[in-house]
Amino acid sequence: MKTFPRMMVGALLGIWCGVSAFAQPPSKPYDPSAPKTRAEVKCDLVEWLAAGYDPLDWLDYPDNALRAGAIVAARRAQGAGSPSAQ
């Protein structure tokens, strides 16, 4: 009669360990300094090119990049529902 309760405790302990091993970690907040995937970098480049950024325009480089960055930021803010800052 002592083996059945021990088997039940062992089974419950095994199930508990299995469930806790496959549990999802709590979701972490957005971290902008986290490394980006290749797909995210390609998507960013497409957005910058659509905003008028030309990577081959060396003469107007800082102004060109700043202007395109501001346009991309405004589009993302508008898409997020917050007022755009232009």
Order of alpha helices (4+ residues) and beta strands (2+ residues): alpha-alpha-alpha
